[in-house]
Amino acid sequence: MIKLPTAWTAQPERALRSDGYRHFALLGQRGRGRQRTVELQAVLDPGYRLQVPLAELRDRDAWQPGWRRLPQEQAPPDVLNVAGPIGPQSLNSPHPNHGPVTFNGTLEELQALVEGLGCVGHWVHEGAFEMLVIEDGESNLRLNWWPGTGAVMLVGDPAQRRELEPRLKEALAAGS
């Protein structure tokens, strides 16, 4: 076994391929040599796990050891833009013709918007972004908003996001 840190942060481009999850805990290693992989578990959703080749984990453009905050200038790129056409794509899925989903109002306006959707929870200031921890007793959903860029990202179990995403996209589009 290779000694590795137990906490990892997916960099912005890699997080897009991890359903928006950024912080992971190392669960274990498998294989040998070039076939070695690690199993990572999302901190916000213990049921979400990844098998990552060790070579990818060593790529500092994809992964950083420890749990790191996202600098404001690195808000998530390449998620759907509500200013353009809204199609069947997921709020968080990459789409070549669109930029990020954005909300350029105030925190209070965003709080009112999501409250109007029936999202109950508490807001946490996380450095460069604000996070709504949705408290519905069933999900692990989080809504992240970067005021500096206006980028919005809904994270959590993909099955649980499917119900909220279309309503959120519609509300954000109406509010922009």
RARAMO-V722430 format. One record per residue. N is the residue number from 1. SS is DSSP state (helix for helix, strand for strand, loop for the rest). PSI is psi in degrees with one decimal (NA if undefined). Layout:
[[N,SS,PSI] [N,SS,PSI]]
//
This chain:
[[1,loop,139.1] [2,loop,133.1] [3,loop,120.4] [4,loop,153.7] [5,loop,153.2] [6,loop,-11.4] [7,strand,137.5] [8,strand,147.3] [9,strand,123.7] [10,strand,132.1] [11,loop,161.2] [12,helix,-48.2] [13,helix,-38.8] [14,helix,-36.0] [15,helix,-30.9] [16,helix,-29.2] [17,loop,6.6] [18,loop,34.3] [19,loop,30.4] [20,loop,-8.1] [21,loop,138.8] [22,loop,-35.2] [23,strand,128.8] [24,strand,151.1] [25,strand,139.3] [26,strand,124.2] [27,strand,-34.8] [28,strand,-178.9] [29,strand,152.7] [30,strand,155.3] [31,loop,180.0] [32,loop,154.6] [33,helix,-133.8] [34,helix,-15.4] [35,helix,-0.2] [36,loop,132.9] [37,strand,162.4] [38,strand,149.8] [39,strand,125.0] [40,strand,144.9] [41,strand,129.8] [42,strand,133.9] [43,loop,-39.2] [44,loop,-14.8] [45,loop,92.5] [46,loop,-18.6] [47,loop,-11.9] [48,loop,115.2] [49,strand,151.2] [50,strand,144.7] [51,strand,115.6] [52,strand,127.6] [53,strand,140.7] [54,helix,-36.3] [55,helix,-39.1] [56,helix,-41.2] [57,helix,-30.0] [58,loop,-9.5] [59,loop,108.8] [60,loop,-10.6] [61,loop,-18.6] [62,loop,-39.9] [63,strand,145.1] [64,strand,138.6] [65,strand,145.7] [66,loop,172.8] [67,loop,114.5] [68,loop,147.4] [69,loop,150.5] [70,loop,119.9] [71,loop,144.0] [72,helix,-38.5] [73,helix,-7.6] [74,helix,32.7] [75,loop,153.9] [76,loop,126.2] [77,loop,177.1] [78,loop,44.4] [79,loop,167.0] [80,loop,137.2] [81,loop,119.6] [82,loop,-13.2] [83,loop,-22.4] [84,loop,-167.8] [85,loop,140.3] [86,loop,117.7] [87,loop,-162.3] [88,loop,1.6] [89,loop,153.3] [90,loop,151.8] [91,loop,-36.0] [92,loop,0.5] [93,loop,141.6] [94,loop,143.6] [95,loop,124.6] [96,loop,-22.5] [97,loop,5.6] [98,loop,151.1] [99,loop,-160.8] [100,loop,155.2] [101,loop,133.1] [102,strand,154.3] [103,loop,117.2] [104,loop,19.1] [105,loop,-157.2] [106,loop,166.4] [107,helix,-41.3] [108,helix,-38.3] [109,helix,-40.1] [110,helix,-41.0] [111,helix,-43.8] [112,helix,-39.6] [113,helix,-49.1] [114,helix,-29.8] [115,helix,-37.3] [116,helix,-21.1] [117,loop,0.2] [118,loop,15.7] [119,loop,113.0] [120,loop,135.9] [121,strand,-164.6] [122,strand,149.6] [123,strand,141.2] [124,strand,132.7] [125,strand,121.0] [126,strand,54.9] [127,loop,-105.9] [128,loop,-11.2] [129,strand,162.7] [130,strand,141.8] [131,strand,128.7] [132,strand,118.2] [133,strand,108.1] [134,strand,125.5] [135,loop,80.9] [136,loop,2.7] [137,loop,-2.0] [138,loop,-36.3] [139,loop,176.1] [140,loop,29.5] [141,loop,143.0] [142,strand,138.2] [143,strand,117.1] [144,strand,136.9] [145,strand,127.6] [146,loop,100.4] [147,loop,-33.5] [148,loop,-33.3] [149,loop,-18.1] [150,loop,-2.4] [151,strand,139.7] [152,strand,135.3] [153,strand,128.6] [154,strand,125.1] [155,strand,159.1] [156,loop,-172.5] [157,loop,122.8] [158,helix,-37.5] [159,helix,-36.8] [160,helix,-26.5] [161,helix,-29.7] [162,helix,-34.2] [163,helix,-38.9] [164,helix,-33.3] [165,helix,-49.9] [166,helix,-38.0] [167,helix,-39.6] [168,helix,-45.4] [169,helix,-44.8] [170,helix,-44.7] [171,helix,-41.1] [172,helix,-39.7] [173,helix,-40.9] [174,helix,-31.2] [175,helix,-9.1] [176,loop,NA]]
//
